[in-house]
């Protein structure tokens, strides 16, 4: 398919300028005519739209950038939609991360209770968006970045939206970190993966065609990552030592030794606190650069490669030569570990011919029960978020590996109702 019109929901996000630079770098392959940005925060949307328009013009990208006033205008006649929204904003993210700490559980926006409450907001928003896309752009592909991407993608697929592809950059970030620690050029990394988003295992890792060999027990993390990521790296290294040939997704340690992260966030504050300390600086920079004919974009949220995965998926869909990419899709026949309809993170070849998923290797045998529990949690949370069923939500939260019992789940839901109020649709 040729993608001429591309819509970004959550277009006022501080991530979007980095995503725009990725689109500009691939503009010759993409054949884009128009990019539409939509966001409920109209002030930030205006700043980001002006900056991105100037960036596109300065780099002769060949496409225009404009803001849409509502969802229907944003998706009408589009060829592809990227859902990058954050329902509830940073106010709710702060609760996602702080509330679990009251129960001595790590607060994080994708795993554990934080991810659960985010899903209760993200799924209804994504369903509304998918319905608008179906009505106004029925042929459009739907790319989902909104977290927790596995649960959001699961809910959309379960509701019959078959053109949805879940995306996450974490695998490439994890392996780039490993390559940096080993002192290996990681520009070209290939790997196989198995599991669910943020609970995957990487095998057959090859940097520029070469396997890294045995991971040293004392391998130090790269110096340019923050303290939380250093903890995740050290614990990942320990798991890799226990399971030779595997490297874990850096979120798996949250489940294995949650107290490390509970203690860390209690001492250092939540990730939201750190983000909010700098968020206004991003927009001041965006505003200043948007006033220049040739903007000099120096800072934005996300790594230097943020958005590359979404852009590579878009360009691959219009290319006859397949590209090997990480996606979140229904399992189908990738592995016998999961139900065919469970959304897993897998490797796929993507081209104009469609999406051809690779068989997924088995994770370490010790983790089969863990994976089964996470699968049940994912499926049950997606269903509860769709139906708005508080009883089903409690049952789903109870089987999350970081919660583990009904009494804790129900107590957390009572606190959540107090903290979030009607910002979680189920509570209204």
Secondary structure, 3 states (H helix, E strand, C coil): CCCCEEEEECCCCCCHHHHHHHHHHCHHHHCCCEEEEECCCHHHHHHHHHHHHHHHHHCCCCCEEEECCCHHHHHCCCCEEEECCCCCHHHHHHHHHHHHHHHCCCCCCCCHHHHHHHHHHHHHHHHHHHHHHHHHCCCCEEEECCCCHHHHHHHHHHCCCCCEEECCCHHHHHHHHHHHHHCCCCCCEEEEEEEECCEEEEEEEEECCECCCCCCCCCCCCCCCCHHHHHHHHHHHHHHHHCCCEEECCCHHHHHCHHHHHHHHHHHCCHHHHHHHHHHHHHHHHHHHHCCCCCCCCCCCCCCCCCHHHHHHHHHHCCCCCEEEEEEEECCCCCCCCCCCCEEEEEEEEECCEEEECCCCCCCHHHHHHHHHHHHHHHHHHHHHHHCCHHHHHHHHHCCCCCCCHHHHHHHHHHHHHHHHHHCHHHC
